[in-house]
Amino acid sequence: MDITDIMEHIPFARHLGIDVIDAEEGYAKGQLELTNELSSNPGHLIAHGGVAFALADTVGGAAVVSLNHTVTPTIDMRIDYLNPATTDLIAEAEVIRNGDSVAVAEVDVRDKNDTEIASARGIYKTGDHDGESAWTDSENITSFIEQ
């Protein structure tokens, strides 16, 4: 199964409207339509910081999954907000380190006018996936990814 298809099944990403449109060989790209529900200001459309963060985390995770073909939970993420987002967002992620226990992805978030919105670096768990965990329940999401 294609990584972009898998990402469509993440309930939180679906709820926010995050669409991962490309994920292969350590790279991922995703987009999000900025709606009133995602605004931090009731009188003006401006994205809540959590929107850019969620997009960056999801797209960074997709880049890591594209290399590891297994669940890769986020360990840590650092984000710098550079400009307010007032229109649809696009994120691109690249894995800069893919180790036996962790991977690191850099993510750039821009708006549809190509304005830099945020820069993030995520650390994702890549090792020690033996047995069941909160990420690999009885339905075994790892098998789902490997399809």
N, C-alpha and C positions, 0 to 999 in steps of 0.2 A: 504494500500500500504506500502511496505517496505521502510524504511528511505533511504537505499542505492539507491533504484530506484528514490526517490525524488531528491536526491543529484545529480543524473545524469542530471536533468533538469535545473540546475543552469548554465546559459550561461557562466559566467566567469570561473567557475570551469571546465566546458567542454572545453573551449578555452585553458586553461593551461594544460589540461590533467589530472586533479585531479580525482582519482577514489576512492570513499568511498566504502570500501569492507566489512565493518562490522559496525553496529550501533545499539546497544540495551542496555537497562538498565543503561544508563549513561556512556557508553563506546563507543568509535568509533575508527576505524582504516582506514587509507587511504594511497594511494600511488600516486606517480607522477614520470613519466619517464623524466629524465633530457635530454633535447634536446638542440641543438645549439641556438634555438630561445629563450631559457630561460637563456642563459649564459650572464654574465656581462662582459665577456672578449672576444673580437673577435678572439683572437689567441689561446684560451685555454678554455675548457669546465669547467666552474665554475658557480654555480647557483647565480643569482642575489638574494640579500637578500629578495626581495619581493616575490620570489618564495616560500621560506621556510615559510614566514609570511602567504601567501595566503593558503598554505597547512595546516598550524597550525590553522588558523582561520576557514577554512572550516570543518576540522575534529573536532575541538572543538565545533563548532556549531551543527554538526551532533550528537555529544554526548548529548548535551543539548536538541535538538529536540527529541531524542529518549525517554527522560523522560517526556517532556511537550506536545508532539504531536501537536505543533503549531509553528508558526514562532517565532524565537528567535534572533532578530537582535543583532549584536555586539555593545556593549557600549564602551568597551575599551579592548585593548590587549597590553601586555608587552611581549617582546621577547628578549632573550639573545642568541646571535650567538656565538657558541662554537668552531666550526671548519668550514672550507670551504667545500661546497658540490660539489663534482666532479663526482657523479654518482647518480643513481635513489634514490628517497627519500621515506621514510615511516614515517607516523605520527600516534601516538596513543594518545588518549585523554580520560581523566576520569573526570567526574563531581565530584567536591569535596564539592559543596554547591548548592542546588537547592531550592531557596526560592520563595516566592510569587511574588516578583518583579524582582529579578535578580538570575542568576546562575553563578557559577564560575567553569571553566574547566582548568585543567592543561594538557599541551600538550608537548610531547617529539617528536622531529624530529630526525631521524637517517638516515644514508644512507644504501644502501643494504649490506654494509660490517659491519654494526652495529656500525659505528662511530657516536658519538653524534654530531649533527649538530646545534641544537637549542633547547631551553627550553622556553616555553611560558605559559602565564596565561591569559585567556580570560574571560571577564565579558559580559554576555548576558542578554538581557531583556526578562523576562518570564511573566510579568504581564501586565495588561491593554491593552488587544487586542480587546476591543469592537469597533465595527465599522470599516470603511475602513481606510487604511493608505497607505503609500508608499509600505509596504510589503504585504498588503492584498487589492489588487485592485479589480476591478469589477469581475475578474475571481475567486477571493477569494482563495488564495493559502492555507489558513488554511483548507478549505474543501478538497483540494487536499491531504494534509498531513494526514487528518483523514480517508481517504479512505482505 
